[in-house]
């Protein structure tokens, strides 16, 4: 199965904010308002980075846990195979004796 992680999605579409377009002409708009909007956007993006870092840490912990389980199960399988091979090989030949009734 082929996995494409670089497929463009809705987050990749440029918005009015990202291209810098405004509905008010530059002469009429306030620099304070622009500064406020930029700071709000910066705060939102920092918050998003924090959330993504938390998710990344959580996923890494889950991956480590699953890795430990896989190693444990592989070890159990190897031990079972060793025990089966030991049980299947007889140590002594079986002596047969005929019985008459």
N, CA, C and O atoms as CSV, one atom per row, in Angstrom:
chain,resi,resn,atom,element,x,y,z
A,1,UNK,N,N,0.852,-1.171,0.000
A,1,UNK,CA,C,0.000,0.000,0.000
A,1,UNK,C,C,0.901,1.239,0.000
A,1,UNK,O,O,1.797,1.380,0.833
A,2,UNK,N,N,0.643,2.109,-0.936
A,2,UNK,CA,C,1.446,3.320,-1.067
A,2,UNK,C,C,0.821,4.426,-0.222
A,2,UNK,O,O,-0.393,4.630,-0.241
A,3,UNK,N,N,1.667,5.132,0.513
A,3,UNK,CA,C,1.179,6.196,1.386
A,3,UNK,C,C,1.709,7.523,0.887
A,3,UNK,O,O,2.911,7.687,0.679
A,4,UNK,N,N,0.811,8.462,0.699
A,4,UNK,CA,C,1.204,9.807,0.274
A,4,UNK,C,C,0.903,10.781,1.396
A,4,UNK,O,O,-0.252,11.104,1.670
A,5,UNK,N,N,1.963,11.240,2.037
A,5,UNK,CA,C,1.785,12.199,3.120
A,5,UNK,C,C,1.881,13.630,2.612
A,5,UNK,O,O,1.544,14.564,3.339
A,6,UNK,N,N,2.332,13.818,1.388
A,6,UNK,CA,C,2.529,15.163,0.858
A,6,UNK,C,C,1.389,15.601,-0.049
A,6,UNK,O,O,1.588,16.440,-0.927
A,7,UNK,N,N,0.204,15.049,0.148
A,7,UNK,CA,C,-0.942,15.441,-0.655
A,7,UNK,C,C,-1.422,16.805,-0.168
A,7,UNK,O,O,-1.593,17.027,1.031
A,8,UNK,N,N,-1.634,17.701,-1.105
A,8,UNK,CA,C,-2.104,19.046,-0.748
A,8,UNK,C,C,-3.528,18.964,-0.211
A,8,UNK,O,O,-4.363,18.230,-0.739
A,9,UNK,N,N,-3.789,19.723,0.836
A,9,UNK,CA,C,-5.106,19.734,1.442
A,9,UNK,C,C,-5.602,21.155,1.623
A,9,UNK,O,O,-5.013,22.102,1.103
A,10,UNK,N,N,-6.679,21.293,2.359
A,10,UNK,CA,C,-7.302,22.596,2.571
A,10,UNK,C,C,-6.367,23.526,3.351
A,10,UNK,O,O,-6.446,24.744,3.195
A,11,UNK,N,N,-5.486,22.971,4.184
A,11,UNK,CA,C,-4.561,23.811,4.953
A,11,UNK,C,C,-3.490,24.445,4.073
A,11,UNK,O,O,-2.848,25.413,4.478
A,12,UNK,N,N,-3.294,23.904,2.870
A,12,UNK,CA,C,-2.266,24.426,1.986
A,12,UNK,C,C,-2.771,25.570,1.096
A,12,UNK,O,O,-1.978,26.205,0.401
A,13,UNK,N,N,-4.067,25.834,1.111
A,13,UNK,CA,C,-4.635,26.904,0.297
A,13,UNK,C,C,-4.297,28.242,0.953
A,13,UNK,O,O,-4.458,28.411,2.162
A,14,UNK,N,N,-3.835,29.175,0.152
A,14,UNK,CA,C,-3.492,30.490,0.701
A,14,UNK,C,C,-4.766,31.255,1.051
A,14,UNK,O,O,-5.752,31.229,0.314
A,15,UNK,N,N,-4.718,31.930,2.183
A,15,UNK,CA,C,-5.864,32.710,2.627
A,15,UNK,C,C,-5.592,34.194,2.390
A,15,UNK,O,O,-4.497,34.583,1.984
A,16,UNK,N,N,-6.587,34.995,2.645
A,16,UNK,CA,C,-6.434,36.443,2.499
A,16,UNK,C,C,-5.351,36.952,3.450
A,16,UNK,O,O,-4.596,37.865,3.114
A,17,UNK,N,N,-5.285,36.353,4.635
A,17,UNK,CA,C,-4.296,36.799,5.620
A,17,UNK,C,C,-2.879,36.444,5.175
A,17,UNK,O,O,-1.955,37.245,5.320
A,18,UNK,N,N,-2.714,35.217,4.623
A,18,UNK,CA,C,-1.365,34.769,4.267
A,18,UNK,C,C,-0.801,35.511,3.055
A,18,UNK,O,O,0.417,35.624,2.911
A,19,UNK,N,N,-1.674,36.015,2.187
A,19,UNK,CA,C,-1.145,36.767,1.039
A,19,UNK,C,C,-1.054,38.262,1.324
A,19,UNK,O,O,-0.508,39.019,0.522
A,20,UNK,N,N,-1.594,38.688,2.474
A,20,UNK,CA,C,-1.464,40.081,2.890
A,20,UNK,C,C,-2.498,41.018,2.293
A,20,UNK,O,O,-2.331,42.235,2.363
A,21,UNK,N,N,-3.562,40.484,1.707
A,21,UNK,CA,C,-4.603,41.332,1.120
A,21,UNK,C,C,-5.545,41.832,2.216
A,21,UNK,O,O,-5.891,41.091,3.136
A,22,UNK,N,N,-5.949,43.079,2.108
A,22,UNK,CA,C,-6.881,43.676,3.064
A,22,UNK,C,C,-7.993,44.379,2.295
A,22,UNK,O,O,-7.809,44.814,1.158
A,23,UNK,N,N,-9.145,44.478,2.940
A,23,UNK,CA,C,-10.275,45.122,2.282
A,23,UNK,C,C,-10.205,46.650,2.410
A,23,UNK,O,O,-10.859,47.368,1.653
A,24,UNK,N,N,-9.423,47.138,3.355
A,24,UNK,CA,C,-9.294,48.581,3.557
A,24,UNK,C,C,-7.998,49.046,2.879
A,24,UNK,O,O,-6.960,48.403,3.037
A,25,UNK,N,N,-8.045,50.132,2.143
A,25,UNK,CA,C,-6.808,50.643,1.537
A,25,UNK,C,C,-5.780,50.983,2.610
A,25,UNK,O,O,-6.135,51.335,3.734
A,26,UNK,N,N,-4.514,50.874,2.256
A,26,UNK,CA,C,-3.429,51.064,3.213
A,26,UNK,C,C,-3.459,52.449,3.857
A,26,UNK,O,O,-3.081,52.597,5.019
A,27,UNK,N,N,-3.895,53.441,3.130
A,27,UNK,CA,C,-3.928,54.803,3.645
A,27,UNK,C,C,-4.945,54.920,4.787
A,27,UNK,O,O,-4.720,55.666,5.740
A,28,UNK,N,N,-6.058,54.187,4.695
A,28,UNK,CA,C,-7.131,54.340,5.673
A,28,UNK,C,C,-7.012,53.399,6.880
A,28,UNK,O,O,-7.650,53.646,7.903
A,29,UNK,N,N,-6.233,52.357,6.790
A,29,UNK,CA,C,-6.200,51.397,7.890
A,29,UNK,C,C,-5.203,51.813,8.976
A,29,UNK,O,O,-4.263,52.570,8.731
A,30,UNK,N,N,-5.438,51.300,10.159
A,30,UNK,CA,C,-4.637,51.651,11.314
A,30,UNK,C,C,-3.491,50.649,11.489
A,30,UNK,O,O,-3.689,49.440,11.367
A,31,UNK,N,N,-2.320,51.153,11.768
A,31,UNK,CA,C,-1.166,50.282,12.030
A,31,UNK,C,C,-1.365,49.516,13.326
A,31,UNK,O,O,-0.892,48.389,13.469
A,32,UNK,N,N,-2.079,50.143,14.288
A,32,UNK,CA,C,-2.343,49.467,15.556
A,32,UNK,C,C,-3.219,48.236,15.350
A,32,UNK,O,O,-3.002,47.195,15.971
A,33,UNK,N,N,-4.209,48.367,14.475
A,33,UNK,CA,C,-5.090,47.241,14.185
A,33,UNK,C,C,-4.305,46.116,13.506
A,33,UNK,O,O,-4.481,44.944,13.841
A,34,UNK,N,N,-3.453,46.467,12.569
A,34,UNK,CA,C,-2.619,45.472,11.896
A,34,UNK,C,C,-1.705,44.754,12.893
A,34,UNK,O,O,-1.545,43.535,12.843
A,35,UNK,N,N,-1.112,45.533,13.794
A,35,UNK,CA,C,-0.238,44.959,14.811
A,35,UNK,C,C,-1.019,44.015,15.712
A,35,UNK,O,O,-0.543,42.927,16.037
A,36,UNK,N,N,-2.213,44.425,16.114
A,36,UNK,CA,C,-3.059,43.592,16.956
A,36,UNK,C,C,-3.399,42.285,16.250
A,36,UNK,O,O,-3.294,41.216,16.852
A,37,UNK,N,N,-3.800,42.349,15.002
A,37,UNK,CA,C,-4.171,41.151,14.249
A,37,UNK,C,C,-2.973,40.214,14.071
A,37,UNK,O,O,-3.115,38.995,14.166
A,38,UNK,N,N,-1.804,40.784,13.814
A,38,UNK,CA,C,-0.600,39.966,13.659
A,38,UNK,C,C,-0.242,39.262,14.961
A,38,UNK,O,O,0.147,38.094,14.952
A,39,UNK,N,N,-0.372,39.975,16.088
A,39,UNK,CA,C,-0.069,39.367,17.386
A,39,UNK,C,C,-1.066,38.261,17.726
A,39,UNK,O,O,-0.689,37.229,18.282
A,40,UNK,N,N,-2.336,38.477,17.392
A,40,UNK,CA,C,-3.360,37.455,17.624
A,40,UNK,C,C,-3.041,36.202,16.814
A,40,UNK,O,O,-3.124,35.086,17.328
A,41,UNK,N,N,-2.679,36.389,15.554
A,41,UNK,CA,C,-2.346,35.261,14.690
A,41,UNK,C,C,-1.093,34.545,15.194
A,41,UNK,O,O,-1.020,33.317,15.162
A,42,UNK,N,N,-0.117,35.311,15.656
A,42,UNK,CA,C,1.101,34.735,16.198
A,42,UNK,C,C,0.787,33.897,17.437
A,42,UNK,O,O,1.315,32.794,17.583
A,43,UNK,N,N,-0.047,34.394,18.313
A,43,UNK,CA,C,-0.450,33.653,19.508
A,43,UNK,C,C,-1.179,32.366,19.149
A,43,UNK,O,O,-0.949,31.325,19.763
A,44,UNK,N,N,-2.053,32.438,18.159
A,44,UNK,CA,C,-2.792,31.250,17.722
A,44,UNK,C,C,-1.841,30.189,17.180
A,44,UNK,O,O,-1.988,29.004,17.480
A,45,UNK,N,N,-0.872,30.616,16.384
A,45,UNK,CA,C,0.081,29.669,15.807
A,45,UNK,C,C,0.995,29.066,16.866
A,45,UNK,O,O,1.332,27.885,16.789
A,46,UNK,N,N,1.401,29.861,17.854
A,46,UNK,CA,C,2.215,29.328,18.946
A,46,UNK,C,C,1.432,28.287,19.743
A,46,UNK,O,O,1.979,27.260,20.144
A,47,UNK,N,N,0.150,28.560,19.966
A,47,UNK,CA,C,-0.708,27.617,20.671
A,47,UNK,C,C,-0.834,26.316,19.863
A,47,UNK,O,O,-0.810,25.225,20.433
A,48,UNK,N,N,-0.965,26.435,18.562
A,48,UNK,CA,C,-1.079,25.260,17.700
A,48,UNK,C,C,0.213,24.434,17.746
A,48,UNK,O,O,0.162,23.205,17.771
A,49,UNK,N,N,1.357,25.099,17.758
A,49,UNK,CA,C,2.641,24.388,17.865
A,49,UNK,C,C,2.713,23.639,19.189
A,49,UNK,O,O,3.175,22.499,19.229
A,50,UNK,N,N,2.263,24.266,20.274
A,50,UNK,CA,C,2.267,23.617,21.580
A,50,UNK,C,C,1.402,22.357,21.565
A,50,UNK,O,O,1.803,21.317,22.087
A,51,UNK,N,N,0.216,22.453,20.966
A,51,UNK,CA,C,-0.692,21.300,20.879
A,51,UNK,C,C,-0.072,20.191,20.038
A,51,UNK,O,O,-0.162,19.016,20.392
A,52,UNK,N,N,0.559,20.565,18.919
A,52,UNK,CA,C,1.190,19.569,18.059
A,52,UNK,C,C,2.357,18.876,18.768
A,52,UNK,O,O,2.567,17.676,18.589
A,53,UNK,N,N,3.115,19.628,19.570
A,53,UNK,CA,C,4.213,19.028,20.335
A,53,UNK,C,C,3.678,18.025,21.356
A,53,UNK,O,O,4.263,16.959,21.548
A,54,UNK,N,N,2.567,18.368,22.011
A,54,UNK,CA,C,1.958,17.442,22.961
A,54,UNK,C,C,1.515,16.167,22.252
A,54,UNK,O,O,1.716,15.065,22.761
A,55,UNK,N,N,0.917,16.321,21.087
A,55,UNK,CA,C,0.482,15.153,20.321
A,55,UNK,C,C,1.677,14.311,19.906
A,55,UNK,O,O,1.633,13.083,19.977
A,56,UNK,N,N,2.744,14.970,19.473
A,56,UNK,CA,C,3.945,14.252,19.044
A,56,UNK,C,C,4.522,13.447,20.209
A,56,UNK,O,O,4.894,12.287,20.034
A,57,UNK,N,N,4.597,14.050,21.388
A,57,UNK,CA,C,5.109,13.336,22.565
A,57,UNK,C,C,4.234,12.135,22.904
A,57,UNK,O,O,4.738,11.055,23.213
A,58,UNK,N,N,2.923,12.333,22.842
A,58,UNK,CA,C,1.989,11.248,23.130
A,58,UNK,C,C,2.151,10.105,22.132
A,58,UNK,O,O,2.170,8.938,22.521
A,59,UNK,N,N,2.267,10.433,20.861
A,59,UNK,CA,C,2.420,9.412,19.826
A,59,UNK,C,C,3.753,8.683,19.990
A,59,UNK,O,O,3.819,7.467,19.810
A,60,UNK,N,N,4.811,9.414,20.328
A,60,UNK,CA,C,6.105,8.770,20.542
A,60,UNK,C,C,6.049,7.790,21.709
A,60,UNK,O,O,6.630,6.707,21.634
A,61,UNK,N,N,5.358,8.156,22.781
A,61,UNK,CA,C,5.216,7.250,23.920
A,61,UNK,C,C,4.449,5.994,23.519
A,61,UNK,O,O,4.812,4.888,23.920
A,62,UNK,N,N,3.387,6.164,22.727
A,62,UNK,CA,C,2.617,5.011,22.268
A,62,UNK,C,C,3.456,4.117,21.364
A,62,UNK,O,O,3.371,2.892,21.451
A,63,UNK,N,N,4.268,4.722,20.495
A,63,UNK,CA,C,5.142,3.941,19.624
A,63,UNK,C,C,6.153,3.134,20.432
A,63,UNK,O,O,6.408,1.970,20.123
A,64,UNK,N,N,6.729,3.745,21.463
A,64,UNK,CA,C,7.669,3.029,22.319
A,64,UNK,C,C,6.989,1.859,23.019
A,64,UNK,O,O,7.561,0.773,23.116
A,65,UNK,N,N,5.773,2.078,23.505
A,65,UNK,CA,C,5.026,1.025,24.187
A,65,UNK,C,C,4.745,-0.135,23.231
A,65,UNK,O,O,4.919,-1.298,23.594
A,66,UNK,N,N,4.321,0.176,22.036
A,66,UNK,CA,C,4.027,-0.860,21.048
A,66,UNK,C,C,5.307,-1.595,20.660
A,66,UNK,O,O,5.294,-2.812,20.473
A,67,UNK,N,N,6.411,-0.860,20.538
A,67,UNK,CA,C,7.691,-1.486,20.233
A,67,UNK,C,C,8.096,-2.485,21.301
A,67,UNK,O,O,8.582,-3.572,20.988
A,68,UNK,N,N,7.896,-2.117,22.578
A,68,UNK,CA,C,8.211,-3.024,23.684
A,68,UNK,C,C,7.343,-4.275,23.617
A,68,UNK,O,O,7.833,-5.385,23.825
A,69,UNK,N,N,6.048,-4.098,23.326
A,69,UNK,CA,C,5.152,-5.240,23.225
A,69,UNK,C,C,5.580,-6.163,22.087
A,69,UNK,O,O,5.559,-7.386,22.232
A,70,UNK,N,N,5.967,-5.576,20.958
A,70,UNK,CA,C,6.395,-6.384,19.810
A,70,UNK,C,C,7.636,-7.185,20.165
A,70,UNK,O,O,7.713,-8.376,19.865
A,71,UNK,N,N,8.615,-6.538,20.805
A,71,UNK,CA,C,9.836,-7.257,21.188
A,71,UNK,C,C,9.524,-8.389,22.168
A,71,UNK,O,O,10.087,-9.478,22.064
A,72,UNK,N,N,8.617,-8.125,23.128
A,72,UNK,CA,C,8.247,-9.141,24.107
A,72,UNK,C,C,7.571,-10.329,23.417
A,72,UNK,O,O,7.882,-11.482,23.718
A,73,UNK,N,N,6.654,-10.052,22.498
A,73,UNK,CA,C,5.955,-11.128,21.796
A,73,UNK,C,C,6.903,-11.914,20.893
A,73,UNK,O,O,6.784,-13.135,20.793
A,74,UNK,N,N,7.838,-11.233,20.238
A,74,UNK,CA,C,8.802,-11.936,19.405
A,74,UNK,C,C,9.673,-12.865,20.249
A,74,UNK,O,O,9.984,-13.982,19.835
A,75,UNK,N,N,10.063,-12.398,21.431
A,75,UNK,CA,C,10.864,-13.229,22.323
A,75,UNK,C,C,10.075,-14.455,22.763
A,75,UNK,O,O,10.619,-15.558,22.814
A,76,UNK,N,N,8.784,-14.268,23.084
A,76,UNK,CA,C,7.937,-15.396,23.477
A,76,UNK,C,C,7.818,-16.405,22.347
A,76,UNK,O,O,7.860,-17.611,22.589
A,77,UNK,N,N,7.671,-15.931,21.127
A,77,UNK,CA,C,7.541,-16.824,19.971
A,77,UNK,C,C,8.823,-17.622,19.786
A,77,UNK,O,O,8.777,-18.827,19.535
A,78,UNK,N,N,9.960,-16.961,19.908
A,78,UNK,CA,C,11.245,-17.650,19.759
A,78,UNK,C,C,11.407,-18.700,20.846
A,78,UNK,O,O,11.869,-19.807,20.569
A,79,UNK,N,N,11.032,-18.368,22.092
A,79,UNK,CA,C,11.128,-19.325,23.198
A,79,UNK,C,C,10.216,-20.530,22.964
A,79,UNK,O,O,10.601,-21.667,23.237
A,80,UNK,N,N,9.006,-20.279,22.457
A,80,UNK,CA,C,8.077,-21.369,22.160
A,80,UNK,C,C,8.654,-22.294,21.095
A,80,UNK,O,O,8.559,-23.516,21.207
A,81,UNK,N,N,9.250,-21.708,20.064
A,81,UNK,CA,C,9.824,-22.519,18.997
A,81,UNK,C,C,10.981,-23.360,19.522
A,81,UNK,O,O,11.137,-24.512,19.116
A,82,UNK,N,N,11.789,-22.809,20.412
A,82,UNK,CA,C,12.891,-23.572,21.008
A,82,UNK,C,C,12.339,-24.723,21.852
A,82,UNK,O,O,12.844,-25.844,21.781
A,83,UNK,N,N,11.307,-24.450,22.648
A,83,UNK,CA,C,10.720,-25.489,23.489
A,83,UNK,C,C,10.090,-26.592,22.648
A,83,UNK,O,O,10.188,-27.764,23.013
A,84,UNK,N,N,9.458,-26.259,21.550
A,84,UNK,CA,C,8.859,-27.265,20.675
A,84,UNK,C,C,9.930,-28.143,20.063
A,84,UNK,O,O,9.776,-29.362,19.991
A,85,UNK,N,N,11.017,-27.527,19.622
A,85,UNK,CA,C,12.074,-28.321,18.991
A,85,UNK,C,C,12.721,-29.258,20.009
A,85,UNK,O,O,13.140,-30.356,19.646
A,86,UNK,N,N,12.810,-28.852,21.267
A,86,UNK,CA,C,13.381,-29.706,22.305
A,86,UNK,C,C,12.423,-30.862,22.609
A,86,UNK,O,O,12.877,-31.991,22.795
A,87,UNK,N,N,11.126,-30.613,22.664
A,87,UNK,CA,C,10.143,-31.647,22.972
A,87,UNK,C,C,10.006,-32.649,21.828
A,87,UNK,O,O,9.754,-33.827,22.081
A,88,UNK,N,N,10.160,-32.227,20.611
A,88,UNK,CA,C,9.957,-33.102,19.463
A,88,UNK,C,C,11.121,-34.050,19.220
A,88,UNK,O,O,10.948,-35.056,18.531
A,89,UNK,N,N,12.278,-33.772,19.750
A,89,UNK,CA,C,13.425,-34.659,19.556
A,89,UNK,C,C,13.515,-35.603,20.758
A,89,UNK,O,O,13.766,-35.156,21.877
A,90,UNK,N,N,13.312,-36.899,20.534
A,90,UNK,CA,C,13.390,-37.836,21.671
A,90,UNK,C,C,14.831,-37.999,22.131
A,90,UNK,O,O,15.761,-38.043,21.325
A,91,UNK,N,N,14.992,-38.087,23.432
A,91,UNK,CA,C,16.337,-38.235,23.984
A,91,UNK,C,C,16.783,-39.695,23.939
A,91,UNK,O,O,17.970,-39.967,23.757
A,92,UNK,N,N,15.861,-40.631,24.101
A,92,UNK,CA,C,16.180,-42.055,24.057
A,92,UNK,C,C,15.227,-42.737,23.089
A,92,UNK,O,O,14.118,-42.263,22.846
A,93,UNK,N,N,15.675,-43.846,22.549
A,93,UNK,CA,C,14.771,-44.602,21.685
A,93,UNK,C,C,13.772,-45.363,22.561
A,93,UNK,O,O,14.108,-45.802,23.661
A,94,UNK,N,N,12.590,-45.508,22.080
A,94,UNK,CA,C,11.523,-46.158,22.847
A,94,UNK,C,C,11.658,-47.675,22.696
A,94,UNK,O,O,11.815,-48.174,21.581
A,95,UNK,N,N,11.597,-48.399,23.792
A,95,UNK,CA,C,11.675,-49.859,23.770
A,95,UNK,C,C,10.263,-50.414,23.637
A,95,UNK,O,O,9.346,-49.991,24.341
A,96,UNK,N,N,10.103,-51.358,22.731
A,96,UNK,CA,C,8.804,-51.984,22.505
A,96,UNK,C,C,8.801,-53.387,23.097
A,96,UNK,O,O,9.817,-54.081,23.114
A,97,UNK,N,N,7.657,-53.772,23.570
A,97,UNK,CA,C,7.542,-55.108,24.152
A,97,UNK,C,C,6.174,-55.667,23.756
A,97,UNK,O,O,5.165,-54.968,23.845
A,98,UNK,N,N,6.145,-56.900,23.329
A,98,UNK,CA,C,4.884,-57.491,22.935
A,98,UNK,C,C,4.172,-58.070,24.151
A,98,UNK,O,O,4.813,-58.601,25.057
A,99,UNK,N,N,2.874,-57.970,24.168
A,99,UNK,CA,C,2.078,-58.444,25.282
A,99,UNK,C,C,1.122,-59.504,24.735
A,99,UNK,O,O,0.449,-59.271,23.731
A,100,UNK,N,N,1.058,-60.654,25.380
A,100,UNK,CA,C,0.157,-61.730,24.970
A,100,UNK,C,C,-0.929,-61.881,26.029
A,100,UNK,O,O,-0.648,-61.827,27.226
A,101,UNK,N,N,-2.180,-62.072,25.582
A,101,UNK,CA,C,-3.290,-62.239,26.509
A,101,UNK,C,C,-3.679,-63.659,26.605
A,101,UNK,O,O,-4.604,-63.998,27.344
